[in-house]
Amino acid sequence: FAIGYGLSLGVFGAARLMTAEPLAYGLVLLAIWLCQKERCLLAILILALSAFAKEVTLIFVAGYVLHLFAQKQWKLGLIFGLIAVIPFAIWQLVLFNWFGEFGVGSGGNLATGFEIVPFWGYLGILPEWGLAPFLVVTLFVGLFVLVPTLWALWQCWKDFRNNQWTLLTWLLFANAIILLFVPQSTYREILGILRFIVGLQIAVILYSAQNRKKRALMNSTLWFITTLFLVVSDF
């Protein structure tokens, strides 16, 4: 079932652009494995390293901290969060001192900011581009982004309601909730949004495996279809 992650456009396409993103998510997977082995301090250090390769991996740090907070381990959650974030924050200050700007941004065409209204990054394409382009984008976004995001939030809600959450529940929640507010500039570019959801892909596959959700695992392999976009594009 890892084919839905490893051969998706978000990973495969990113590997053609640069090696930093696959490395970042490889470190995330290593950190999750270490945490399962109860080597959590080493795991959070690995996550801190992953942020230098790709800052969106800090979403996993947020999920891990929320997991600790949910267990009322406030001090430990704060310490782990600071361990992961402070090195990255210091590096951003260094970059600002050198170049006059930080090394992070929303990315995509014209690099708009994160949205306030849920899914407006996607819905805002309709009034700007018109119906036909919006429907074309929907073919990809609806199946590969919106449906997995809504499914993930629904699963998290059920776990929270039944008090049956695990670390993977919180990682799934963190990667799903952020997609409600992704910038329109990211949604405008198919590769951009598919690269952004790689964290969600990891969380969905691992969560589904842990909870033996076979249908979700089977459906996750559909992300492999996104590589066909390479055939019809000049990427």
Rosetta blueprint (number, residue, H / E / L):
1 F L
2 A L
3 I H
4 G H
5 Y H
6 G H
7 L L
8 S L
9 L H
10 G H
11 V H
12 F H
13 G H
14 A H
15 A H
16 R H
17 L H
18 M L
19 T L
20 A H
21 E H
22 P H
23 L H
24 A H
25 Y H
26 G H
27 L H
28 V H
29 L H
30 L H
31 A H
32 I H
33 W H
34 L H
35 C H
36 Q H
37 K L
38 E L
39 R L
40 C H
41 L H
42 L H
43 A H
44 I H
45 L H
46 I H
47 L H
48 A H
49 L H
50 S H
51 A H
52 F H
53 A H
54 K L
55 E H
56 V H
57 T H
58 L H
59 I H
60 F H
61 V H
62 A H
63 G H
64 Y H
65 V H
66 L H
67 H H
68 L H
69 F H
70 A H
71 Q L
72 K L
73 Q L
74 W H
75 K H
76 L H
77 G H
78 L H
79 I H
80 F H
81 G H
82 L H
83 I H
84 A H
85 V H
86 I H
87 P H
88 F H
89 A H
90 I H
91 W H
92 Q H
93 L H
94 V H
95 L H
96 F H
97 N H
98 W H
99 F H
100 G L
101 E L
102 F L
103 G L
104 V L
105 G L
106 S L
107 G L
108 G L
109 N L
110 L L
111 A L
112 T L
113 G L
114 F L
115 E L
116 I L
117 V L
118 P L
119 F L
120 W H
121 G H
122 Y H
123 L H
124 G L
125 I H
126 L H
127 P H
128 E H
129 W H
130 G L
131 L H
132 A H
133 P H
134 F H
135 L H
136 V H
137 V H
138 T H
139 L H
140 F H
141 V H
142 G H
143 L H
144 F H
145 V H
146 L H
147 V H
148 P H
149 T H
150 L H
151 W H
152 A H
153 L H
154 W H
155 Q H
156 C H
157 W H
158 K H
159 D H
160 F H
161 R H
162 N L
163 N L
164 Q L
165 W L
166 T L
167 L H
168 L H
169 T H
170 W H
171 L H
172 L H
173 F H
174 A H
175 N H
176 A H
177 I H
178 I H
179 L H
180 L H
181 F H
182 V L
183 P L
184 Q H
185 S H
186 T H
187 Y H
188 R L
189 E L
190 I H
191 L H
192 G H
193 I H
194 L H
195 R H
196 F H
197 I L
198 V H
199 G H
200 L H
201 Q H
202 I H
203 A H
204 V H
205 I H
206 L H
207 Y H
208 S H
209 A H
210 Q H
211 N L
212 R L
213 K L
214 K H
215 R H
216 A H
217 L H
218 M H
219 N H
220 S H
221 T H
222 L H
223 W H
224 F H
225 I H
226 T H
227 T H
228 L H
229 F H
230 L H
231 V L
232 V L
233 S L
234 D L
235 F L
